[in-house]
Amino acid sequence: MEQLLYNIELFFYDLKGQFILNFIEKDRYKTMLTGLENTLKITIAAAIIGILIGILLATIRSTYDKNYETLKRHKGLKYYLMSILNFVAQTYLTIIRGTPVVVQLLIFFFIIFASSKNGVAIAMLTFGVNSGAYVAEIFRGGIMSIDNGQFEAGYSLGFNYFQTMLYIIIPQVLKNVLPMLLNEFIALLKETSVAGYVAVTDITRAGNVIRGTTFSPFMPLIAVALFYLVMVLILTRVVRKVERRLRKSER
């Protein structure tokens, strides 16, 4: 029994030493805080960019799909314009969804924005562009699932197609696709862990920097994992509250 107590005491003493070494000495905890701040900045900005791109692309693609027969019958300017926009949207989705996000990040940093050294801003844009492709398909599926009677109701109120989309369809779609958006944002948060490839000090790179300095992998890597876990749990809780409020509003 005494040996067991001694081993437990020794374990916690060693754990305390590891904590001091990795986070307290030379204020290494500040590196973790900087990484956490950059991770949150990148995730939030990328989510906003992704939603804006996703709604735009989903509107273009669903408009083309829902009105294809009518547009084709008249073959006016609208038909050719929507055909071009739909082609551009499909090309964008194919390229972005068909290539790894880390490759996109490297292309943005070393080729497209080679003259810029603002890695955080480039990461925001890259992850936003990447997320936009997935959000677009989520929203498109939601729009296509809305009954055509909703569009007719909008027309009866004097709205044109895009006003109907903005004021009637999109609010309903948001309620329907919220769980899928949550999954996308959780995936986005975890995908930002590759931002260190372009020398951005995100939370993962911060942990690696400390690990490389102290040669003690356990504490910094476990801390990184806990940070991601806590952020995902908070995000999940927030979205569940929003879902409950949306259900109440429907009643």
N, C-alpha and C positions, 0 to 999 in steps of 0.2 A: 504493500500500500504506500509506504514511504517512497519507494522507488518510482511508483506511478505519479505521485504528487510532485516529485523532483523533476521527472520528465516533462510534466505539464508546465511547471514553473520555468524550466529551461526553454520550452517551446515558445512561451509568451515573451520571455526575455529576448530570445533571438528575433521574434517577430517585431518587438519594439525597436531593436537595433536596426533591423531591415527598414522599418518605417522612417527612422531618423536619417539613415544613410541615403535613402532614395528621395525623401521629400523635404526634410528639415535642413540638412546640411546644404550650405551654399544656396539656400532658398529655391531648391529645385521644384518645389510645389508650384512656383510661379510659372514654370514651363508648362505644367499640366493645366493651369488655369488659362494660359494663353491658348493652348491647344483646344481646350473646351470652348473658349470664346469663338475661335475661328471655326470650329465645327458647327456651332449653333448659327453663326453668321452665314456660312455656306449653305447649310440645310434650309434655313428660313428663306433666304434670297432665291435659292434654286427652286424651292416649292412654289413661290410666287410666280417666278418666270415660267415654271412648268405648267401651272394652272392657266396662265394667260395664253401660252402657246397651245396648250391642249384644247381649251375652249375654242380658239380660233380655228384650229385644224379640224376639230370635231364638227364645228358648224359648217365648214366648207364641204367636208366629206358627206355628212348626213344630208345637207341641202342637195348635193349632186345626186345622191342615191334616191332620195325621196321624190325628187322632181325630174329624174332622168327622162322618163317617157314624155313628159310635157315639154321639156327643153328640146329633146330630140325631134319631136313632131314639128316644132316651129323653126328650129335651127337658126335662131337669130344670134345677136351679139351675146346675149346671156348664156346661150348654149356653149359657144366657143370660149367665153371667159371662164365659165365654171369648169369646162373640160380642162383648161390649162391649169387653173387653181387646184383642181382635184389631182391632176398629174404631179404637180409640184408637191402637194401634200403627201401623196403616196410614195414619191421618191424620197422625201425627207424621212418618212416612217421606215422605209426599207433600209436606208443607210444607217440611221441612228439605232434601230432595233437589231440590225444585223452585225454591228461591230461592238467590241467591248468598250465599256466606259473609260477604262484606263487608257486605251489607245486613243480615244477621242480627246481625253485630257492632254495627252502628250502632243497630239496634233495641234490643239488649240494653243498650248504653251510654247512649243518649239517651232511651229510653222506659222499659224495664222496670226498670233500675237507675239511673235518672236521679239519684237522691239520693247514689249512691256515686261516689267519685272514685278507687277502686282499679281502675285500668284493667287491670292485670295479672291480677287475680282474675276480672274480667269476661271478659277474653280467654280465660283458661283454661276458664271455663264455656261460653262461646260455641263455641269450637273443639271442646270435648268433646262438646257436644250435636250439633254438626254431624257430627263423626266417628262418633258413635254410630249415626247413621242408616245409614252405609255399612258399618260393622262389623257391624251387625245383619243386613244382607243377605248378607254374607260368611259369617257363622256359620249363618244359616238355610240357605243352600245346602249348607254342610258337614253340618248335621244331617240334612237331607233325603236326603243321599247315603249315610247310614249304613244298612246293611241292618237290616230289622225284626227279624231274628234276634238282634241285639244287645239290643234292648229285651226280647225274650222271655227272653234269658239273665238280664237284670236282674230280671225278674219271678220267675224260677225261684229266684233267690237271696233272695227275700223283699223286694226293693226295690219302692217305689211308683214312679210315673212320674218324679217330680222327683228322687228319689234315683238312679234309673237314669240320668237326664240328667247329674246332677252327678258320679257316680262312674265311669260307663262311657262315656257318649256324648261329653260335653264334652272329656275328655282325648284321645279319638280325633280329634274335630273340630279341636282345636288343632293337631295334627300335620298334618292335611290342608290347613288354611287358612293356615298360617304364611306361605307365599310371598305370598299375597294381602294378608295383614295387613301384611307388609313394605311392599308398594306403597302401602297406605293410610297408613301412618305416614310414609313419604317424602313423600307428597302433603300430609299434615298439617303436616309440618315446613316445607314451602315455602309453604303457605297462611298460616302465621303471619306472613308478610311484610306482610300487610295490617293488622296490629295497630296500625301507626302512624296509621291513620285515627282512632283514639280516643286519640291522644297517648300511646300506649305506646311506650317507647323499646326497640324490638326491634332486631335487628342491621341490618335494612334502614333503619329510621328513623335509627339512629345514623350510618350511612353518609351519608344525606341531610343530616343536621345538619352533619356535617363538610364535606360538599361545598358546602353553602350558606354556610358560614363562610369557607372557603378559596378558593371559586370554582375549585376544581381537582377535576373529576369523576373523572378516571382512577383515581387511587390508592384512594380510599375505596370506589368501586363495584366495582372489581376485588377488593378485600379482602372485601367482602360476598359476592361470588360464590364466592370461594375458601372462605370460612367455611361456606357452605351445601354446597359440593361435598365438603369434608372430613367434615362431619357425616353426609351421606348415605352416603359411602364407609364410615365407621365403623359406621353402623347396618347397612348391607348385610353387612359382615364379621361382625358379632355374630350376626345372624340366620342366616347360613350355618353358623357354628359350632354354633348351637343345632340346626339341621336335621341336621347330621352326627351330633350326639349322640343325637338322637331316632331316627335310622336305626339307630345302634348298639344302642340300647335295645330296638328291635324284634327284633333278632337274638337 
